Structure formats: C-alpha cells, structure tokens
C-alpha cells in the first residue's frame, strides 16, 4: 500500500485498485464513490480485517471490502441485529435486567445479562417475543451522541457504563442503535430493520464471567442463531443435532478414551483405549517428520522466564495472565507455553554453518496455558497440551522449498483422515513484535510460497502470531465444521531477538529464518476432532480395539483364543462373557469395533472364521490367513473404511 502525504487517504480495494481522498472518508461514501448501486447496497464493510458500519470513518490508508446482502459476512451483521432483538425481548419480560454484551459468533450470537432469573424452559417464550419484534419491522437507526448524553441514557446499566468508559478512553465515537422502544450502546453494524432477520432460534443458556474474568460477576448468557431463510436454519439445526451426537466428550466417556477430572482442570487423562489412538497418531507424525528430515528432541516443561523474555513470549503470555509462573529462590520460573524458544536454544548450542541448514527439530512438547475455566472444553480447549511441534532453521533462499514440502505433507496427512484442507494466510496482529521490514519480508515469503504451489487461500488480516505471519491449516470435517489444526509460521523476529546465527559462504554471520510448523497441532485437540469427525467409528489403524472375537459358547473359547493369538499384532479382545451371541454382537457394534470374528463348532472343525463388520455385513467360511492379510494391508494403507466385506 502506498503512503502519500498525510492529508491523502488511500483506500485499497479487493481488485487491487486504489481510491484516493483528500480528507477522512466514511465507508458509505467510498461505496457511493465506487458506484451508486454499491452505495445503496452497502450494509457494512471489512476495514483492515474489522467488520464496521457504513458510517465508520477511515482516517488513514486502509484495506476495504464492502459488505452487501450477497456477501458471506452479511450473516454476521444480521446475527448482530438478532442479538439486539434478543435483548429487547428479554427486557420486555425482565425490565430490570442489566445488559452486558451481545456479539455475533461464527454459528450465531449471544447476549449476556445480569439480574434475571431464567432457565431453558423460558427460552420458548423469549423466542416467541423475538419473532414478534421481527414481525413488527422496526427500523434499526444509528445515533451518535456525546459521552455526557450516553452516561445519562445508561445511568441504570453498570456494564454499559463500563463499556462507555472504554470507548471514551480509546477516543472512539459513542453510538447507539435504536429499534422501537429498545436502545443499545453499540458500534454496529446492523441490518436496516428487524424484518430482515428471516429465521431465528434460541439454543441454550450458560454462565459467563464479565470480561471473561473469573474475579468478575457471573452473568447469564443466552445463545441463539439467525439466518436469512428458514431452510438455512433447518439445515443448521440438523447439523447441530448431528454434532451433539458426535460430542467427543460423550463418545470419549462411552469408549473409555479419556477423562478430565476436577483435580486436573483442563488437563487430559488418557485411558488405555485413548493411548492406543494417541500412539498411532504419534507414529504417523514421526513417519512424516522423518520424510521431512526432522530430528526428534525433548525439552523441559519448566524453565526460568528469562528464556521467554528474550523470545517475546513473556510479554505476550505472562502479562496477559496466560503463563503459569511463580517465584522461587530469587528467580521466576514458568511452564512453557510454546516450544520454539527451547528449540532456538538447541540451535544455539553449537556454531552453525550455511552447510548445516536446513536444521530441523521436532518434539511432542507438553505446553501449558492458563485458559479461563469457562472456556475449557474436553480435549478441544485445554490448559495442558502436547504440541506436535517442529522448527526448521533455514537460509532465506530455502524458505519457499521448505514451506512447499511441509504443506504438501500436511495435505497428504489430512487426506488420510478424510479432512478437506482450507488454507488461511494470517497477517501481522496488533500485538506483533519486531520491525515492519521483517514482517513484510515474512508476508511476501508466505504469499510467494502459496502462489508458487498454486494453492488457494483466504487472507485473515491481523490473525498471525505475535512473532510472525502464518498459514493456518483448517480442516473441514464429515459434517462441514471447520477446525483450526495445523500451522506453518514464518519467523524473522525471534532469531533476531534471541541472537542465533550461521556462518555464510562469505564467512560472515547471518540470521537464519525459523519456520514453526505443526502437522496435526495439539494431539489432544486433534484427537477430539477425530472423535467427532469419525463419530467414534475409527478406521482400523486408529481403532483402540480393532478385532473382537466372539465365541458362540464356552466350548468355543479355546478356538477363539487361538484366533486371537494368530491376530496378536493387532488390538484384539475375546468376549468370553456369559451372553448370547446376539447380545455380544450388539455390544460390539455399540463399542464401534471395526471387525467381529464369530467362531463356533462349525468354524473350529473347518479351521475357518465368520467375519462381521460394523456395517452389519457378515460372511462365513473365511480363511484365517486371508483375513489377516487383509487386516495388514488395511492397516498399512490407513484406509478409512472397514472394507474386508466390500
């Protein structure tokens, strides 16, 4: 983006063109400058990554994308308005309610309230009131007022008064949005009228701390969702119902995979069945690390905080309250929030030459972050996690090749699980460290690497790591949900701060570039995603129990044991419980076992087996060697389906 004289504002548009203005300009004015049709359709805009109202004033050079009713972001605007409809409906039933915040989310919206007593049985009545407000078709009108007037309006709303103080501190305009009798302090954007909310539903009630701080008041949070059309809402509710069936916490408990007990909040206990899956994931990662030339290391979880002060992690994690740290013996210690500083230490342990690079370290490193208790969720949001981590130290001329090879391997790995890959280029965030030149070099290198490989990607402005931009590898699961899993990050900053170097061909000292990458990301999170993606029906290679042998009677137990011994390289159990065969089969299906081997007198006499798979297909008179050979190939090829009986 060009930077001209201070009086000129340059607005960069998605097509690569620029619009220049000799004064600050509103988003709506830019839209009308582009064309009257676009100006009329403009409901919001994305300015440098932020969703803003048409009235938002652009004071300096900025990237701009106009949002219209046809834009993907329009639904977020609509949901923001739906959250105001929710607050209006609640106030009609609870006039003394105190309002907190009500933002849109990826799946819907919520609003936080204080001084109300409500439970899930009340949601239907509130939802009916919301539909009435939508039908009343109130215009949603923006009002900009002075802080003094705002304070008068909000005299009995303590949470809004606190937000008003934050707005004043930031020097932002104070705006309200009015619809009928309801007025709310809000920056917007919103749709033009309540009637534009085509379909809505309230989903659940939860507790939430004000500002996410456990020392603050506990508020009542009401979740909902909204769409343009009823058909979209129906499809969402169907997906939600399916997601609830796939909840990794329920499946994990039923299959005895993991638990998160009260004495270890946010820290996962892997049970034997869960460890079987985890070991397979680790070996899969090790195999791919070997292909990429990584050497496995192990670094300590406990370090003095001087290490992270050098790297920049201290100011990012400790000062935000996210690092577990304490004073002892005159020193401050902490549990590591990331592995990269320890890997930089290993790099610096020896003098390096340009011939040594790339130098690559991998680690299943245990990391800890002090997440808020209200945000913890099974395996998906934890305090202690094992990062499938790797750091490649490369020369600048090696960046593109290293990133291309890493992305190719990650895409191959996700295909094994049947996960569709979505790439996002996440750029410099507000809390970035390091100078602008280093960041621009890093941005350019990632863009070039993606372009060279002709890979499609989205840009997520301002969502990079504090030390460098990154390519986030998102995965779409079996029911269309998107998960952030792996990552490739480019870091010019930490090598500079920590002071690592290599000797170049010119015998001078040079800075290497660090490429941070995680293939599957956090093993805990990835395993949680897998549980939900497969709904517990793991492919053979991942299944905690791969084959269950079912003797029809007690007399068949000896032959069943012989079969299990022959399949001993696999995870095999013999079901010797005093149950009917029908019950054993039903339980085997409920336990998500890929294959059941049924043996009775006929099988024992012929030396064969009957095989039943989890798709309820069954075949008799199968040679044991043929079944074992198939298991070996299905396992080695990591096939996703139990396909012996196809």
N, C-alpha and C positions, 0 to 999 in steps of 0.2 A: 504494500500500500504506500502510495506516495505521501509525503508530508510537506505541505507547502507553507506559505506564510500563515501566521497564527489566525488571521481573520477568515481564512478559507476553510470550509468544512468539506471534506471529500468523503462521499458515501459510495462504498464499493458494493456492487450488486452481484448476484449469483452467476450471471452470464459473463462476468469478467469486466463489465463496463463500469465506469465511474460517473457519478453526478457531483458537480461542484456547486457549493452555495457560499455566498459571501457573508453568511450570518448563521447562527444556530437555527435548526430547522426541525419541525416535528415529523414523525414517521408518516402521518397522514398527508402532510404537504409533499413529502418525497413521492408517495404513491400517486398523488394527483399530477406531480411533475412528470412522472413516467407515462401516465395516461389517465384520463377521466374515468374510464371503466375500472381500472385497478384502484383508483382512489375511492370510488363508490363501494367496491367490494372489500376494501381493507378493514379487517376486524382486529388485527394485531400485527406484530412483526417480531422477528428474531434480530436483535441488535447485539452483535458480539457474543452470541450464544444465549442471551437472555430473552425470554418472552415478555414483550412490553405492549402497552396500549398504544393506539394510534396517536394519542396526544403526547406521547413521550418525546422529549426534545433531545436531539442529537447535537451535542455541544462541540464535539471534536471528531476527527476521522473515525469511521466505523464501517464494519461489515453489516449489511442489511439484507434481510429477506422478508418480503411482505407475506402475511398470512391472510388467506381468504377462506370462505366456506369450503373450498375444494382442497385446502392444504391438510396435510397429515396432522399439523399442530392445532387445527381448528377444534378438535375434540377436547383438547386441554382447556381452551377458552370456554367452551360450553360447560365443561365439568366445573370450572371455577365458578361460573354463574350458578350451577346446580348447588354448589356448597352454600351460596348465599340464600338460595331457596330453602335449603335445609335449615339454616339459622333463622330465617323468617318464620318457618313452620314451627320450630322449637319455641320461639318467643311467643307465638300465638297461644301455645299450650302452657309455657312456663315464663310468664312476663318478667320474672325476677332473675332469669338466667344471666350469667356473666359470659360474655363471648371472648374467645381467645383467637385462634387462627383457623382458617378453612381453605387450604390449598388444594389444587388438583394433584393427582398422582398418575402413575403410568396406567393404572387399572380403573381409576375413578376419582374419588375425592373423599375428604373427611372434614369435620368441623369439631373443634374442642370446646367444651362448655364446663362451667363451674356453677354450683348452686342449683343443680337439677337432680331429681331422683327419677331414674328411668331404667328400664330393663328391656330385654329383647322383645317381650310381649307388647311393648308400647310402640315398636317400630312401624307396625302396620298403620296405626293411627297417624303417626307423623308423616309416613309416606303418602297417605291419602290427602293430608293437608298440603303437601308439596305439589301433588297433582292439581289440586285446586288453585294454587298460586300460579302454576304454569298456565292453566286454563284462563286465569284472569288476565293474562297477557300484559303484564306491567312493562312499560318501558324501563330499561336499565340506564340510568343517567349519571354521568360523571360530574362531580362537583369539586372544584379546587377551592380550599378555604385557608384562612390564616391559622397558625398554631393556636392562637387565643380562642378563636371560634371553635376549633376542633376540641379544645380542652373543655369548653362549655358543653358541647354535644356529648362528650364521653365522661361526664362527671361521675356517673354511676357504673362505669365499665373499667375496673382497675387494670385488666390485662391490656385493653386497648390504649389506656393512658401510658402504659409502659412502652408499647409499640410506638406511640406518638413521640415519646422522648427519643427513641432510637432513630426515627425518621428525621427529627429536628437535628440531632447530632450529625447525621450523615448529610445534612443540607439538602434533602430531597423535598419536592413539593408535597404538601399534605392534601390528599384526595379522598373523597368519599364516593360510594356508589349507592344510588337510591333506586328502589323498586317498590312502588306503593308506599306503605307505611314504614318499610324497613330501610334503614340507612346504615352502611358499614364503612369503617375506615379501611381503605384498600387501594392498592396501586393499580389493580386491574391486571390484564384486560378482561373484558366481558363481552358477551353477545349483546345484541341491541334490545332484546326483550325476553321475558321468561318463556314466551310461547315457542322460542327456538329450541328449547330442550325437549326433544322428541320422545325420549323414553328414559325412565329412571327407576332405580331400585335401591332401597337401603339394605345393607348387607349384615352388619354386626355392630356391637358395642364393645369397646375396650377401654382400659385405663391408659392414660398417658401423662407423663410429667410435663409441666410447663417448661418450655425451652429444652425439653429432654433431659432436665437436670433432676436427679433423684432427691436433691435437697429442696426442690420447689414443690408447689402444690400438685396433687394428683387430680387430673381433670377427667371428664367423661368424653371419650372420643366416639363419634358416630361415623361409621364408614358407609359410603354409598357409591353408586356408579351411574353414569348417564351416557346416552348415545343420541345420535341423530334420529335413528329409527328403531322401532320395536324389534325388528328382525335381528339387528345388531345386538340388542340387549339379550334377546333369547339365546343367541349363539354364545354370548359371554357367560350367561348363567349356566348353560350346558357345560362349557369349559370349566367353569368354577366347580361344578358338581364333580366333574371328572378329576379335577385337581385335588379335591378333598379326598376322593377315593385313593389317590396316589400319594397322599401325605406321607413323607418319608419317616415322620415320627411314628405314625401308626404302623406302617409296614415294618419299620426297624424294630419296633417292640414285638410285633407278632412273629417276626422271623428271628428274634433274639440276635440282632446285629450290633446294636449299640445302646447306650443309655447316657443321660446327662443328669447325674444325681444332684440333689441340693447341696451336697458338701463340695461339689466342684462346678459351680455355675459357669456355664459357657465352655466347659472342657469335657470332651467326649471320652467315654469309656468304650473301647472296642471289645465286644464279646468274641468268643472263638469264631462264630459264624461271620461276624464282621471282619475279623482279622484275615479270614480266608480271602475275602474280596480285596481288602487293602493290600495284602501281599501280592495278589495278581496285578493290581494297579501299579504297585511299586516296580515289579519286574518288567512290566510293559514300558514304564518310563525309563528304567535302566537300559533296556534294549535300545530305545530311541536315543538316549544320551550317548550310548556307545557309537551309534551311527553318526552322530553329530560331533564326536570327538571330545566329549566331556570326561573329566576325571572326577570321581566322586570323593567328596571331603566331608568332614564333620566338624562343626564349630560349636562352641559352648553357647548355651542359652543365657548365661549370666555374664555380664561384662560391666566394667566401670563405665560411667556415662561419658567419660572423655572421648571414647570411641565415637559416640553418636554426635557429640558436639562438633567434631571435625567433619563428619559426613553431612550434617544438617538435619539428621533425624531428631536430634534432641529438641531443637526449636519447633519442629513440626509435631512430634508426638508428645513429648514431655509437657510442653507448655500448653498443649490442648487437653491435657489430662488423660491421654491415651496410652502412656507408657507406665508400666508397673516399675516404680523406682523407690529407693529408700536409702537413708544414710546409715553408714556403719564404719567404725574405725576411722573416722575422719574422711571417708570417701563416699561418693554417691554411686550406687550400683543400680542396674536395671536389667529387666528381662528383655531380650532383643525383640523389637517389633518387626525387623526385617533382617535378612542375612547378608545384604550387599556389603556393609562395612567390614564384616568379618572376612569376606572373600577378598576385599581390597587389601586387608592386612596380609592374607596369604600371598597375594600377588607381590606385595612389597617385601616379602621375606627374603627374596633373592633379587639380584640385579638381573634385569631382563634386557634382551637384545631384540631388534626387529625380527630376527630369525625365529624367536620363540613364539611369535604371535601368529595366529590367534592362540591364546591360552584360555582354557575353559574349565571352570569348576562347577560341579553340580552337588546338590545337597538336599536331602529330605530334612529340612531345618525346622525345628519347633520354634514358633514365634508366638508372642503374646501381645494382645492389645486390649486395653481396658474399655471395652464396649459397654454402653449403658445396658443395665439389666433388662429394661423394657424392649430392647432391640434384639435380644438373643432369640434364636430360633433353631432349635435342634442342631443339625450339622451345618445349616446354611449360614448362620451368623453366630460366631463363637468368639471366645476370648483366647483360647489356645488352639493353634492350628499348625499343621505340618505343611510347609510350603515346598512344593516340587520346584525347587529353585535352581537357577543356573545363571552364571555370569561369564560372558565371553569378553576378554580383553583383546581388542583388535586395533590395528592401524587404521587410519581414516580410509585408505584405499580398499580395506577389506569389509567395510560396513555393508555395502549392498549385497555382496555374496553371502555374508553371514545371515543377514535378515531373510534373504530369499530362501536359503536352505532351511532355516528354522521354521518359517511359515509353511513351507512345503510339508515338513514332517508333522507339524501340528494339524494341518488339514487332513493328512493321511490318518492320523490318530483319531480325529473326531469322526471320520467316516467309519471307522471300526465300530463305533458306538451308535451309528445312525443319526448323528447330530449334524444338522446343517450349520455351516460356518457363516458368520456375519462379521465383517471387519469394520472397526471404527478407529479413525485417527484422532487421538485425543491430544489437544494442543495445550499450550502454556497456561497454567492456572494462576489465580490471583496470588497464591502463597508461594510462587516459584522463587527459587534461589538461583544465583548465577546471573551473568550479564546477558543482555539481549542478543549479542552476536553469537554466543554459544548456542542459545536457544534457536536462533534462525538456522544455524548450521544443522542442528538436530532435526528441525522440522523439514528442511529441504532433503536431508538424507532419507528420512522415512517416506516422504512423498515420492522421491525418485525410486526407492526400492519397490514400493507398491506399483508404481507406473511401469517399471521395467518388467514386472511379472504380470502386467495387465490384470491386476486384481481390482475388483470393485470394492469400494469402501465408502463409509459415511464419515463426515467430519464432526467431531464433538468438541466445540470450542470450549477451552478453559477447563477440560477434564483430565489433563495429563497429570503425571506425578510431579511432586514439588521439585524434583531434580532433573526432569526431562520429559519430553513428549512420548507417547506410546501408541502402539497398535493394540487395541483391546480385541481379543478374540472371543466373540459372543457365540453362543450356540443355541439353536432352536430345537426344542425337544419334541417328543412324539405328539404333544397336544398344542404345539405352536407357541409355547412360552419361551422367552428369551432369557438366557443366563449369561452373565459375565464370568468367564472361566480363566482362560489362558491370557498371556500378555507378552508383548515384545516391546521393550523400552530402550530408548537411546539416551545415553547419559554422558555429556561432556563435562558436567559440573562437578560430580564427586571426584573424578580423577584430579581435577584442579584443586579442590579443597583438601583432599587427603594427601596430595603430593606424590602420586605414583607416576612412574615414567618408564621409558625404554630407551636404549641407545640405538639411534638410527644408523643407516648406511654412512651418514656424514660424521659419525662419532659424536653427534650432539644428543642432548637429552630431549625427548619428545613425550607428549602426553598420549597415552592410549585412550581409546574410547571404550566405555563399558556398555555392553549390551545385556540388560537384565531380561531374562525370559523365564516364563513358567509354562510348561507344556499343558498340564492339567490344572495348574493353580494349586489351591489348598486341597489336600487329599480329603479332608473332612467335607468341604463344600462339594467337591466333585462327586464324592460317593453319595451325598444327599441328592444331588441332581440325578445320578444314575438310578437310585432307588425309585425316584419319581418318574423318570423317563421310561424305565422298563416296568414300572408298577410292581416291582419285586420279582418279575419274571426274567431273571438274569439269563444272559446267554451261558452256554455250558462252561466257558472258560472262567466266568466270573462267579457262577453259582456256588454258594457256600456248601451245598450238598448237590453233587452232580448226578448221582445214581442212587436210587433206593431199591434194595432187593426185598421182595415181598414173598416169603414162603406161605403157601396156602394153608398148611397145617404144621403142627410141631414136628411131624415126621420129616418135613421137607427142610428143616433148619440146617442140617448138615450140608446138603447140596447148595443151599443159599449161601452158607459160609464159604464154600468152595468158589462160587461165582464171585463173591466179594473179594476174595483173595486174588483171583485172576485179574480183577479190575483195580487192584490195590494202589496203582499210581494215581488213581482218581479219588475224589472225595466221595466215598461210598459208605452207606449205612445199611444194616439189615434190620428190618422191622419185625422183631420177634414177639411183639405184643400179642396178647391173647384176644385178638379181634378177628372179626370176619374179614375176608378178602375185600369185600365192598367198602367196609369202613377204612381199611388201610389205604385203598385207592383214593377215597375221598380226602383223607388227611394228607396224602402225598400231593394231591392237586392243591389243597389249601396251603401247603408248605412250599409251593412253587418249585418243586423238584423237576428238572428237565426230563428225566427218564426214570421210569419204574420198570424193574425186571421182575416178572412174575414167574415163580417156579413151583411146580407141584410134582406129583408122581410121574406124570407123562414126560415132563421135561427132564427129570432125573434119569429116567430109563433111556431116553434118546440122547441125553447129553446136550440138549438144546435149551433155549430160553424163549419166553414170551416177553415182548417189549411193548410198553405203553408209554406214550409221551404226554406232555402236559396239554397238548391239543386234543387229547382223548382219542387218539388213533392207537390201534393195537394190532400186533401181528404175532403169530405163533411160529414155532419151529424155526427159530433163527439160530444160526451157528454163532457160538460164543466168540470165535475169532473174528468173524465179520463185524460183530457189534463193537468189539474192542478196537478194531482197525478204524471203524467209522468215528468212534469217540476221539481217537488220536488225531485224525485229520480235522474234525470239527473244532477240537481244542486248539490245535496248532494254527489253524487259519482264522481263529477267533470269529467264527461265524455267529451271527446274531440269533439265528433260529435253531431250535432242535429239529434237525431235518433228516434224521435216520429213516423215518417212515414216509417221506415225501414220495 
